[in-house]
Amino acid sequence: MADYWGVKRIGQRMGVCESTIRAWHRSKGFLMYKRTRQYLKPSWYTNDQLVHAWELSRCLSDRLAEDARRAEVKKRVTT
């Protein structure tokens, strides 16, 4: 399991820029948190397990949204 320290490195891991990672954290619940290394100031941190958990939750969220959308379309068609 790899550790990722700092928004720049986390962005590299995810293949996006720093501002996108910050936006995902605010709007999509991307799993990262402030953590302190010995004698250093707090820095954003995540790891492969947290990234994987976030990706799984996004899959579920997207599926539920799609199911709700289909149910709404079906409801409009049948009424």
N, C-alpha and C positions, 0 to 999 in steps of 0.2 A: 504494500500500500504506500503510495507516494503522498507526501505532504506538500502543500502549496502555500507559500507565505507571500502576502502582498497582492494587491489587486492586479498589478501588471502580470505577475506570474500566473495567477488564477485565470486571467483573461487568455494568456497563451495556452493554458491547458484546455480551455473551452473553445479556443479558436476565434475569439472576439476581442474587441478593444475594452479598455478599462471602463469607459462610460457605460458600455453595454452590460458589463458585470454588475456595476452599481445599480443600473436600472432593473436588471433581473432580480437583484436582491430586494429592491423596494417593491416591485410590481408582481413578480412571479415567485417570490419566496425562495430564491436561490440560497442554498445552505452554506453560509460562511459566517464567521464571527470574529470579534476582536480577541486576540490571544497575545500573551506576553512571553517572549523568549527571555532567557536569563540576561539581565542587564540591558535590555533593549526596550524601546517604547512599544506599546501595543500595536499590533499589525493585523490586518485581515488574514484569516486562515481558513483553509478547507483541506479536504483530503479525498482520495478516490472513493471511499465509502460514502461520504456525504454527497459527492457529485452523483454517484450511482443512485442513492436514495432519492435525490431531487429529480433525476431523470425518470425514475419509476413513478413518482408522484405526478409528474407532468403527463406521463402516458395515461394514467388513470383519470386525471382531470380532463384531458382532451377527449378521452373516450366518453366520459359522462356528459360533457358538453355536446358532443356529436349525437349521443343517444337522445338528449333532451331536444336538440334541434330536429331530429328525425321524428320524434313523437309529436312535436308541434306541427310539422308539415303534415303528418298523417292525420292529425286532429282537424286541420283546416280542410283537407281533401275530403274527409268523410262527413263533414257537417255542412 
